[in-house]
Amino acid sequence: MKVLWAPWRMEYILGEDKPQGCIFCPWPGEDAAERLVLFSGRLSRVMMNKFPYINGHLLISPLRHVPELDDLTPEELLDLQLKLRRSIGILKMVMRPDGFNVGLNLGVVAGAGVAAHLHYHVVPRWHGDTNYIPVFAEVRVIPEHFRETYQRLAPHFSATDDEG
């Protein structure tokens, strides 16, 4: 018998207060920690993925709700790249991964779960983080609760200025 405990999923499954708007857009009166927002600046924001592939899975998006790279101003595009670089630096310092997968899915057929608001995925990787469990049991094991990961990363992002 296979048992995988993921108690944080029940909140989403049973919750009646599912977000109506875009998950990447700021909400009036939002609680950054509750929404797992590590940084929200003038042009972009960095948040943790609530349903990560692995610990430290970050999402970096422009603050403006746009679907395509061509919709970004040069300033927004540069800001996203600077936040991407800064986020990778923080993950290297705090979590010490051996590498990263960084991706931008544009369009539903490319795998964009929220196609209307472009966003980068930053997925830290470690030697041995893929083992027999996902291959044979089709189960992903994430060793740390996302709230604990948030607590470890948040202080470093609060020190991030809006320039990069």
C-alpha positions in Angstrom: 0.0 0.0 0.0 1.3 3.5 -0.9 0.7 6.3 1.5 1.8 9.9 0.8 1.0 12.5 3.4 0.4 16.0 2.1 -1.8 17.7 4.8 -1.5 21.1 3.2 -3.5 19.9 0.2 -6.7 19.5 2.2 -6.9 23.3 2.8 -7.0 23.7 -1.0 -9.3 20.8 -1.7 -11.9 21.7 0.9 -11.5 25.4 0.9 -14.3 27.4 -0.4 -12.3 30.6 -0.6 -10.4 29.7 -3.8 -8.9 32.8 -5.4 -11.1 34.3 -8.1 -8.3 36.4 -9.7 -4.9 35.7 -11.1 -2.5 34.1 -8.5 0.4 36.3 -9.8 -1.4 39.7 -9.5 -1.4 41.6 -6.2 -4.6 41.4 -4.2 -6.0 44.2 -2.1 -4.9 43.7 1.5 -3.0 40.5 0.7 -1.0 38.7 3.3 2.4 38.1 1.6 3.4 35.2 3.9 0.0 33.5 3.4 0.3 33.9 -0.4 4.0 32.8 -0.2 5.1 36.1 -1.8 8.8 36.6 -1.0 9.2 39.9 -2.8 6.9 42.3 -4.5 8.5 45.4 -6.1 7.6 48.1 -8.5 7.7 45.9 -11.6 7.9 42.2 -10.5 7.3 39.8 -7.8 8.8 36.5 -6.5 6.7 33.9 -4.9 7.0 30.3 -3.9 5.0 27.6 -5.8 2.4 26.3 -3.4 2.4 23.0 -5.3 6.2 22.6 -5.9 8.2 20.1 -7.9 10.7 20.3 -5.1 11.7 22.5 -2.2 12.5 26.1 -3.1 10.5 26.1 -6.4 10.0 29.8 -7.1 7.8 31.7 -9.5 8.9 35.1 -10.9 6.4 37.3 -12.7 5.9 40.8 -13.9 3.6 42.8 -11.6 1.6 43.7 -14.7 -0.8 41.1 -16.0 0.6 40.2 -19.4 0.7 36.9 -21.3 3.7 37.3 -23.7 7.3 38.5 -23.6 6.4 41.0 -26.4 4.0 42.6 -24.0 6.7 43.6 -21.6 8.5 47.0 -21.6 12.3 46.8 -21.8 12.4 47.9 -18.2 10.0 45.1 -17.1 12.0 42.6 -19.1 15.3 43.7 -17.5 13.7 43.7 -14.0 12.5 40.1 -14.5 16.0 39.0 -15.4 17.5 40.8 -12.5 15.0 39.2 -10.1 15.7 35.8 -11.7 19.5 36.2 -11.1 18.9 37.5 -7.5 16.5 34.6 -6.7 19.0 32.0 -8.0 21.7 33.7 -5.8 19.5 33.5 -2.7 18.6 29.8 -3.4 22.3 29.0 -3.8 23.2 30.7 -0.5 20.3 29.3 1.5 19.6 25.9 0.0 22.9 25.0 -1.7 21.5 23.2 -4.7 23.7 21.6 -7.3 21.9 23.2 -10.2 18.7 24.7 -11.5 15.9 24.2 -14.0 14.7 27.6 -15.1 11.7 27.7 -17.5 9.1 30.0 -19.1 6.1 28.3 -20.5 4.2 30.5 -23.0 0.8 29.3 -24.0 -1.4 26.5 -22.7 0.1 23.9 -25.1 3.5 24.7 -23.8 2.4 23.8 -20.3 1.5 27.3 -19.0 -1.0 26.7 -16.1 -1.7 30.4 -16.0 -1.3 31.4 -19.6 -2.6 34.9 -19.2 0.2 36.0 -16.8 3.7 35.0 -17.9 6.0 33.7 -15.2 9.3 31.9 -14.8 9.8 28.7 -12.8 13.0 28.4 -10.9 13.5 24.8 -9.7 16.5 24.0 -7.5 18.0 20.6 -8.2 20.3 18.4 -6.1 22.3 15.3 -7.0 20.1 12.4 -6.2 16.8 14.4 -6.0 15.4 12.1 -8.5 15.3 8.5 -7.3 13.3 5.3 -7.7 10.2 6.7 -5.9 8.9 8.9 -8.8 10.0 6.4 -11.4 8.3 3.3 -9.9 5.6 4.7 -7.6 4.8 7.9 -9.5 5.1 9.8 -6.2 7.2 12.9 -5.6 8.7 13.2 -2.1 9.3 16.8 -0.9 11.3 16.7 2.3 10.3 20.1 3.8 6.9 21.8 4.2 6.6 24.9 2.0 5.9 27.1 5.0 9.3 26.1 6.5 11.0 26.8 3.2 9.3 30.2 3.1 10.6 31.0 6.6 14.2 30.2 5.5 14.0 32.2 2.3 11.9 35.2 3.3 14.5 37.2 5.2 16.9 37.1 2.2 14.2 38.5 -0.1 13.2 41.2 2.3 16.7 42.5 1.8 16.2 42.6 -2.0 15.9 46.1 -3.3 13.7 46.9 -6.2 16.7 47.5 -8.5 17.8 43.9 -8.8 
